Amino acid sequence: MDLVGLVEKTVTGLGYEFVELERAGRGLLRVFIDHSNGIGVEDCATVSHQ
């Protein structure tokens, strides 16, 4: 499974919609997520710690 597929599976498994994955410098990954109830800081932290 590729990186995008792995991240998408993880995000959807947590109940969020996977929107996009962006690779930035120094190994930084930005994961964009959505949810019908909106996204808060806690949601970002939940996904970030996976």
C-alpha positions as CSV (number, residue, x, y, z in Angstrom):
1,M,0.0,0.0,0.0
2,D,1.3,3.4,-0.9
3,L,1.6,6.4,1.6
4,V,-1.6,8.1,0.3
5,G,-3.6,4.8,0.7
6,L,-2.2,4.2,4.2
7,V,-3.1,7.8,5.3
8,E,-6.5,7.6,3.7
9,K,-7.3,4.3,5.4
10,T,-6.2,5.7,8.8
11,V,-8.1,8.9,8.4
12,T,-11.4,7.3,7.3
13,G,-11.0,4.7,10.0
14,L,-11.1,7.5,12.5
15,G,-14.4,8.8,11.0
16,Y,-13.0,11.7,8.9
17,E,-13.0,12.4,5.2
18,F,-9.5,12.3,3.6
19,V,-9.1,15.3,1.4
20,E,-5.5,15.6,0.4
21,L,-1.9,14.7,1.4
22,E,0.8,17.3,0.7
23,R,4.5,16.5,1.1
24,A,6.6,19.5,2.2
25,G,10.3,19.9,2.9
26,R,12.2,18.1,5.6
27,G,9.9,15.1,5.7
28,L,6.8,17.2,6.7
29,L,3.4,15.8,5.6
30,R,0.3,17.9,5.6
31,V,-2.9,15.9,5.8
32,F,-6.1,17.7,5.0
33,I,-9.3,16.2,6.5
34,D,-13.0,17.1,6.7
35,H,-16.0,16.1,8.6
36,S,-19.7,16.9,8.3
37,N,-19.6,18.6,11.8
38,G,-16.5,20.6,10.9
39,I,-12.9,20.2,12.1
40,G,-11.5,21.5,15.3
41,V,-8.0,21.5,16.8
42,E,-8.8,18.3,18.7
43,D,-9.6,16.5,15.4
44,C,-6.3,17.6,14.0
45,A,-4.5,16.4,17.1
46,T,-6.3,13.0,16.9
47,V,-5.2,12.4,13.3
48,S,-1.7,13.8,13.9
49,H,-1.0,11.3,16.7
50,Q,-1.8,8.3,14.6
